[in-house]
Amino acid sequence: MLHSDQQIYHEARKAKHKRRSRKKIPNFFEDVHPSIKKCMENLNDIYSNLISTYLQDQPSSFDIFNQDIMAKTFAEAHKGTINTFVVKPEEWDTKQKKYLNNLDELYQRTLERFQGQEVDPIIMPKGNDRRFKSAEWTDFPLFDYLKQSYLLHCNYMQELVDSLEGIDPKTKEKIEFYIRSLMDALAPTNSPFTNPEVLKETIRTRGQNLMGGYKKFLEDKASSNFLNLPMFTNLQAFKVGDNLGITPGKIIHETALFQLIYYKPKTEMVYERPLLMIPPWINKYYIFDLQKENSFVNWALEKGFSVFVLSWINPDESYANYGLSDYVIEGVLEAIEKVLSVSKQDQLNLLAYCTGGVAAVLLAGYLAEKASKNPIKSLSLLAAPIDFDKMGDLKIFICKDQLKFLEKRINKIGYFPGNEMVRVFSILRANDLIWSNYVSMYLLNKEAFSLDFLYWNCDTTNIPAALHMEYLRQIFLKNALMHKNGFNINNVDIDLKKITVPIFAFATKSDHIVPWQSAFAIKELCPKNTTFVLGAAGHVAGIVNPDHQKKYCYWKSGDRITDSGEWQANAKEIPGSWWPEWYNWVKSYAGEKAKVNIWKRTKNIEPAPGRYVLSTSPLDNF
């Protein structure tokens, strides 16, 4: 009996000890505020819906994840898989063993970390991967395990794709992109259950971050914002004419394609030859004139230039048949002729950005054949694509199948919606432009940053159907700019090697839209008359880099070097903005400074920024 009593007593103590032990290691969300539980019940909806939106629910006009094309791509990849891993089973076995051994080693090292031992990581994020920057991803063994196991799996998938044989290189590039996109979406940073920063914020706010973020998510879904993705800037913070595009100027000429802005000079003495700026045809002109402190227009005026800027119309279906020749001749060339007419000069300095640079080089090639005296004294190209074989991930989707699908879609409406291009460019940098904003806005309940150049990036123009398809089929797919007589403007075959005007070509090192090697190609085509400069940062931030901010850097190399790899190997880094470098180059082509002020004698159709930049559809008064 005593024995039985003692046994009951010890069992009770043991049960009590177990209860105490369980309390020492509670469920993470046990006994927390009820609002947290409510939020956690809804979080799977956010995550699954966002992934569904990203991977499947893309608008039909340019479906970057088109199901038919993806099916065809994976069918070809399957053949490559059989060819590689059936014919060469040892290669599959080697890669699989390496991956599993790494996982096992990671597990053992994680156990050692739980026991307080210091161990080295098996794998680290790449230097430009900012997803795992929070200290918790390294300091806490569990989160460190999630991070490293995810990175190991990404590497394993990449190695499998790299080893595929017997398939078309473009197909392999597509497979790499599809898999990378999927792995980006499934990163532990994107899940509220595995992101330590989100979990910490959830505890701190008692779930209010999740409730607020979920409300934003539902509002975005209900309003169907134009990206159909997390917004990456506060669109309410800016308004063109109020705090963007505010440098004093006037519209002195307008056509069905563009308005021409002339800015009021800021100096008594101005350079004789005017400066004309050409923006991309998919974006508004005010990338050159953001806020006062980072306005390239304002800075150029202070340097003593007479500044003119072309502002494209925002086309609708009535512009469906406008092509590249129209934008080059009726757009850029007519703007040049008008500027020369009002300034009473015979030459000017032309500066063009991105696709505006494509129009500019096509015109320069056209004038090299047709003009007895070239009206372009110098040509400055900013992030202008020339060699489209070097266009990075973007060229993955410019294939015959995709173009056939796209052409059918846009011919129905007469234009390619500018917002679609924003979505495409965002998907190409999903971690920076989609998933980081998803975590920030929907999981951490932060507000979108107010960045002027990101607002500009969202403020697009449509592209006429004929222009877009001509650009994709000829310039992009056939890489026409790199071939003699590869393209035709108004029945004139274009050979860029015949361009003799001085060229200043600038590109940025981290540009995901126009890789700098693509822009460098003008140096290969025109080696004697091209000066190439490489800047830091990306497609927009690297361009909008005023010198007073003392930000970033740029590189210069030998003028005679025509190979991009050799050029980079010999390049010297120079701190600060590229703007003064460009000014020192272009001023030698600007003529003398004189008291020549044409401001009073030019007509004023309306004040800058003008109706075209403010419109979402073209005017009907032509």
C-alpha positions, 0 to 999 in steps of 0.5 A: 500500500505504501508502495502504491501511495509512493508510486501515485505520489511520484507519478503526480510529481512527474506529471506536475513536472511535465506541466511545468516543462511544457510551460517553459517552452510555450507555443509561440502564439499561446496566451497572446493577445486575441487580435494576434490570433485573429490576424494569424488566422487570416495570414495564409490568405494574404500569402497565398493570394499574393503568390497567386496574383504574382504568378498567375493573375497577370493582366492578359495584354502581356502575360509574362507567365503565359501558360501556353509558353510555360508549358512548351518551355517545360516540355522542352526542359523535360527532354533536356532532363531526360537527356542529362539525368537518364543518359548521365545518371551519375551527374544527377546522383552527384548533385543530389548527394551534394545537396542532401549532404549539405542539408544533413551538415546544416542540421548537425551544425544547427543542433550544435548552435542550439547547444551554444557552440560556434559554427561556420555557415554552410552558405551565405546570401549574396552580397546584393541580397537584402532579404536576410539583412535583419540580425535575427536571421543570423543570431537565432539558430532556427531562423539561420537554419531556414535561411541556409536551407532555402539558399541551399535549395535555390542553389540546387535548383540552379545547378540542375538547370545549368546542367541541362543539355540538348535544349535551346539556350533561350529555353534554358534562360526561361526555365531559370527565370521561372524557377527563380521567380518561384523560389523568390516567391517561396522565400521564408522572408515572405511568410509571416510565420518564418520571418523573425522581423514580422514575428517580432513586430507582431508581438510588439504591436499585439498583431496590429501590424498584421491587421493593418497590413491585411486591410491594405491588402484587401483595399489594394485587391478591391481597388485593383491598383494598376500594378495589381502588386504592392505599390512601391511608392506613395502615389499621393505624395507627388503631383506634376506641376506642384512638386514635380516638373516645376522649373519655369518654362513654356510650351512653344510648339506642339504636334500630334506626337509631342509638345516642345518645352522651352525653359526660362534661362537662369543666367544672363550669358548662355551657350550659343548652341541649345540643348534638346532632351528626349525622354523615353517614349514610355515615360513622361519627360519630367525625369529630367525635371523632378524636384528642384534639388535633383532637376537635371534641367535646373542644373543645366540652366544654371550652367548656362544652357538654353534647355528644350525638352520634348514631351510625348503625347500619351497615345490611345487607339487612334495612334495604333499605326504610328511606328518608329519612323514617325517617332524619329522623323515627326518626333525627334527631327521635327523637335530639332528643326523647331529648336534650331528655328527659334534659336537661329542656330544651325546645330544643337546638342542632343541628349536622350534617355533609354528608348529615347536614345534608340530614337536618337541613334536611329535619327543620327544614322538617318542624318548620316545618310541624308543630311548635307550638314548634320544639325546634331553637334553632339549626341549624349546617350543615357542608358540607351540600349544598343546591343539587344543580345545583351539585354539580360532577363528582359530578352527571355520573353522576346521570342516568336511565341510571345510576340505572336501572343502579344501582337494579337492582344495589343492589336485589339486595343491599338496600343501597349499599356504603359502600366504593363511595362512597369509590371514587367520591369517590377517582375524582373526585380521581384525581390526588390520591387515586389516582395520587399514591398509586400513584406513592408506594407502587408506584414509590417504595416509600413507606409510606402516610401515617397520617392519622386523617381519611383513616382515617375516610374509609375507615370507611364505613357502608352505605346502605339501598337505598330511602334511596339511590335516594330521595336520588339520584332526588329530592334529587339528580336533581330538586334537591328541596331548592331547590323549594317542596314538592319533597320529602315527609317523613311526608306533609308537603311540605317548603319550606326557605324556611319555616325560621326558626331561626337557621342557621350554614352553613359550607363549604370552598373546595376541597371536591370533594364538596360545592362551597361554592356548593351549601352556600351555597344555604341562604343564598339560601333563608333569607337573613334567618336564615342566617350563611354562612362559607367555610373554606379546604381541603377536605371533611374537612381544612377541617372538622377544623381546631382553632383551636390549630393556627393553620391555614388561614383562612376568609372572611366577607361581608355578611349581606344578600348572597344571590348566591354570586359577589357574596358571594365578591367582597366576602368578607374573609379571616380567619386561623385556624380557623373553630371560634371563629367558630362558637362566638361565633355559637352561644353566644348560643343556648346559654342561661346557664351553670349547675351542671346535670350530668345525667351521673349520672342518665343510664343507661349502656348501654355506654361510648362509642364503642359497638357500632354504630360498631365493627360492619361489619353491624347487630346482630340484637337488635331 
